[in-house]
Amino acid sequence: MNSPRTTLYRDKHNAKLMGVCSGIADYTGINVLWIRLAAFVSIFMTSGTTIFLYLLAGFFLNKKPPHLYRDESEQKYWQGVRQSPRRTAREIRAAFRDVDRRLAAVEAHYVSSNPRLTAEIERLR
């Protein structure tokens, strides 16, 4: 089951017609102008099949929930997850390693400057 943040929606808030192009733009992180331009050009390249597919998507895609993201940074994060889940997982692992490294430095500093705590830890071993 997909998370609501990794699902393709129609974006009626930024829509011109049915919100399909703005939904695709939100999903991919590409500027909506480029998506609309590509859709317009593809109408002529596919002899109108794009219109049929657009209408189909307009009827079958759900509307985007009004408060899907808290802010723009969260929206950018989820677009990155949709574009490259592996890269996002690597970035999260790297962030956790950095937090772990900094926490270890804080612990080492606190333990080295607190002889009573160091003695207590040694006594427990």
KEKE-3310 file (N, C-alpha, C; in steps of 0.2 Angstrom, whole numbers, plus 5000, padded with zeros to 4 digits):
npx = (5004:5003:5010:5001:5008:5016:5008:5000:4991:4977:4980:4970:4971:4981:4976:4973:4964:4958:4967:4977:4990:4996:4996:5004:5016:5018:5020:5032:5041:5044:5043:5027:5024:5033:5028:5015:5018:5024:5013:5005:5012:5013:5001:5000:5010:5005:4993:4981:4979:4984:4975:4964:4970:4973:4960:4955:4964:4960:4948:4950:4960:4963:4958:4970:4974:4970:4979:4992:5006:5016:5025:5035:5047:5045:5037:5047:5055:5047:5045:5058:5059:5050:5056:5069:5070:5081:5092:5087:5085:5099:5103:5096:5102:5115:5113:5109:5120:5129:5122:5124:5138:5140:5134:5141:5153:5149:5146:5158:5165:5158:5160:5174:5176:5171:5175:5169:5158:5165:5172:5161:5156:5166:5166:5154:5157)
npy = (4994:5011:5026:5041:5051:5047:5045:5047:5062:5072:5089:5100:5113:5120:5119:5120:5114:5100:5097:5087:5089:5097:5089:5079:5087:5090:5077:5073:5084:5092:5108:5114:5121:5115:5102:5105:5110:5099:5090:5097:5097:5083:5080:5083:5075:5062:5060:5065:5055:5058:5067:5059:5050:5060:5064:5052:5050:5061:5058:5046:5048:5052:5067:5079:5078:5092:5096:5090:5091:5099:5110:5118:5112:5099:5095:5095:5085:5073:5073:5070:5057:5050:5051:5045:5033:5025:5034:5043:5035:5032:5045:5048:5038:5042:5054:5049:5042:5053:5060:5050:5050:5063:5062:5052:5059:5069:5061:5056:5067:5072:5061:5060:5072:5070:5063:5055:5049:5041:5032:5026:5020:5011:5003:4996:4988)
npz = (5000:4996:5003:5007:5002:4992:4981:4965:4962:4956:4955:4960:4965:4958:4945:4928:4919:4922:4932:4930:4924:4933:4944:4940:4939:4952:4957:4951:4953:4943:4934:4932:4920:4910:4910:4905:4893:4887:4887:4878:4866:4864:4860:4847:4842:4845:4838:4845:4855:4867:4872:4875:4885:4895:4899:4904:4914:4922:4926:4933:4943:4960:4969:4975:4992:5003:5013:5012:5013:5025:5023:5011:5010:5015:5004:4994:4999:4998:4985:4981:4986:4979:4966:4968:4977:4983:4984:4993:5004:5006:5009:5021:5029:5030:5037:5049:5053:5054:5065:5075:5076:5080:5093:5099:5100:5109:5121:5123:5127:5138:5147:5148:5154:5166:5180:5190:5184:5174:5183:5188:5177:5174:5185:5183:5173)
capx = (5000:5007:5009:4997:5013:5019:5003:4999:4985:4975:4980:4965:4973:4985:4974:4970:4958:4956:4973:4981:4997:4999:4997:5011:5021:5019:5023:5039:5045:5046:5039:5021:5024:5036:5023:5009:5020:5025:5007:5002:5016:5012:4994:5001:5014:5001:4987:4976:4978:4985:4968:4960:4973:4972:4953:4955:4968:4956:4942:4952:4965:4959:4960:4975:4971:4972:4985:4996:5012:5016:5028:5038:5053:5042:5035:5053:5058:5043:5047:5064:5058:5047:5061:5074:5070:5087:5096:5084:5087:5106:5104:5094:5107:5121:5111:5109:5127:5131:5120:5127:5145:5140:5132:5147:5158:5146:5146:5165:5167:5155:5163:5181:5177:5167:5179:5165:5155:5170:5173:5155:5155:5171:5164:5149:5160)
capy = (5000:5017:5031:5046:5056:5044:5043:5053:5065:5078:5095:5105:5120:5123:5116:5124:5110:5095:5096:5081:5091:5100:5083:5076:5091:5089:5071:5073:5089:5096:5114:5113:5124:5110:5097:5107:5111:5092:5087:5100:5095:5076:5080:5083:5069:5055:5061:5066:5050:5061:5070:5053:5048:5065:5063:5046:5052:5066:5054:5040:5050:5056:5074:5079:5081:5099:5097:5084:5093:5104:5115:5117:5108:5092:5093:5093:5079:5068:5072:5066:5050:5047:5051:5041:5030:5023:5040:5046:5031:5034:5052:5047:5034:5047:5059:5046:5041:5060:5061:5045:5052:5069:5060:5049:5065:5072:5056:5055:5073:5072:5055:5061:5077:5068:5057:5051:5045:5037:5027:5022:5015:5006:4999:4992:4983)
capz = (5000:4995:5007:5003:5000:4986:4976:4960:4962:4952:4959:4958:4967:4953:4939:4922:4917:4927:4937:4929:4923:4939:4948:4937:4941:4959:4959:4949:4955:4937:4934:4929:4913:4906:4909:4901:4886:4884:4885:4872:4860:4863:4857:4839:4840:4845:4834:4849:4860:4873:4875:4878:4891:4899:4901:4908:4921:4925:4929:4938:4948:4965:4970:4980:4999:5004:5018:5011:5015:5030:5020:5004:5011:5015:4998:4990:5002:4996:4978:4980:4988:4973:4960:4969:4984:4986:4985:4999:5009:5008:5013:5028:5033:5031:5042:5055:5055:5057:5072:5079:5077:5085:5099:5102:5102:5116:5126:5125:5130:5145:5151:5149:5159:5173:5182:5194:5179:5171:5188:5189:5171:5174:5190:5180:5168)
cpx = (5004:5005:5005:5002:5017:5014:5002:4992:4983:4976:4976:4966:4976:4983:4972:4964:4956:4962:4977:4989:5000:5000:5003:5017:5023:5022:5030:5043:5047:5041:5033:5021:5027:5031:5017:5012:5022:5018:5004:5006:5014:5005:4995:5005:5010:4994:4981:4975:4980:4979:4964:4963:4973:4965:4952:4958:4964:4950:4944:4957:4961:4962:4966:4972:4974:4978:4990:5003:5012:5019:5031:5044:5051:5040:5041:5056:5054:5044:5053:5063:5055:5052:5066:5074:5076:5092:5093:5086:5095:5107:5102:5099:5113:5119:5111:5116:5130:5129:5123:5134:5145:5138:5137:5152:5155:5147:5154:5168:5165:5159:5170:5181:5174:5170:5174:5161:5159:5171:5167:5154:5160:5169:5159:5152:5163)
cpy = (5006:5022:5037:5051:5053:5042:5049:5055:5070:5084:5100:5112:5123:5121:5122:5121:5106:5094:5090:5084:5094:5094:5080:5080:5090:5083:5070:5078:5094:5102:5112:5116:5119:5104:5098:5107:5104:5089:5090:5098:5087:5075:5079:5077:5062:5056:5061:5060:5053:5064:5065:5051:5054:5065:5057:5047:5056:5063:5049:5043:5054:5063:5074:5082:5088:5100:5091:5085:5099:5110:5113:5112:5100:5090:5091:5086:5073:5067:5069:5059:5047:5047:5046:5038:5028:5029:5043:5042:5032:5040:5051:5043:5038:5052:5056:5044:5048:5061:5056:5047:5058:5067:5056:5054:5068:5068:5056:5061:5073:5067:5057:5067:5076:5062:5052:5046:5040:5031:5023:5017:5010:5001:4994:4987:4977)
cpz = (5000:5001:5003:5000:4994:4981:4971:4961:4957:4957:4957:4960:4962:4946:4934:4920:4922:4933:4936:4928:4929:4944:4946:4939:4948:4961:4957:4951:4949:4937:4930:4922:4908:4905:4905:4894:4883:4883:4879:4866:4859:4860:4849:4837:4841:4842:4839:4854:4867:4876:4878:4885:4896:4903:4906:4914:4925:4929:4934:4944:4954:4966:4976:4987:5000:5008:5018:5013:5020:5027:5014:5005:5012:5008:4993:4993:4998:4988:4976:4982:4982:4967:4961:4976:4987:4988:4992:5005:5011:5011:5020:5032:5035:5036:5049:5058:5057:5064:5077:5081:5081:5092:5103:5104:5109:5121:5128:5129:5137:5149:5152:5154:5165:5175:5187:5190:5176:5176:5188:5183:5171:5180:5188:5176:5172)
residu = (MET:ASN:SER:PRO:ARG:THR:THR:LEU:TYR:ARG:ASP:LYS:HIS:ASN:ALA:LYS:LEU:MET:GLY:VAL:CYS:SER:GLY:ILE:ALA:ASP:TYR:THR:GLY:ILE:ASN:VAL:LEU:TRP:ILE:ARG:LEU:ALA:ALA:PHE:VAL:SER:ILE:PHE:MET:THR:SER:GLY:THR:THR:ILE:PHE:LEU:TYR:LEU:LEU:ALA:GLY:PHE:PHE:LEU:ASN:LYS:LYS:PRO:PRO:HIS:LEU:TYR:ARG:ASP:GLU:SER:GLU:GLN:LYS:TYR:TRP:GLN:GLY:VAL:ARG:GLN:SER:PRO:ARG:ARG:THR:ALA:ARG:GLU:ILE:ARG:ALA:ALA:PHE:ARG:ASP:VAL:ASP:ARG:ARG:LEU:ALA:ALA:VAL:GLU:ALA:HIS:TYR:VAL:SER:SER:ASN:PRO:ARG:LEU:THR:ALA:GLU:ILE:GLU:ARG:LEU:ARG)
# end
